[in-house]
């Protein structure tokens, strides 16, 4: 840079660093948030199935194995299955009857599903931005357009 103006190579490097430092990191964050929401949905659906099976058997007691973490299980005895504690977020648990818990689970899973749809749209926007910057780089460098068969997805 003798004249003080950035050259095309400098601009290309700036755009490439923007893609790798900002856009790809943002995309990774959004996809991780979406995966976490899908994981919560799966846990709520598993709880829903467990509640339904308890209701179908109509038993007042329950013996089960509880995962303490790292696949370390202990046996547990539940003397009264008419009520259940459900994690509602931020470390809080609420005691519900089984029917109340099912209602809560339905609302929570629909809320989480809407959230995953928003995150999916955000991820698509970020992918489009990455694609746009890559097209800008292609034009900046004067490269020819690749045929559709040789193109690949960004992620």
Secondary structure, 3 states (H helix, E strand, C coil): CCCCCCCHHHHHHHHHHHHHHHHHHHHHHHHHHHHHHHHHHHHHHHHHHHHHHHHHHCCCCEEEEEECCCCCEEEEEECCCCEEEEEEECCEEEEEEHHHHHHHHHHHHHHHHHHHHHHHHHHHHHHHHHHHHHHHHHHHHCCCCCCHHHCCCCC
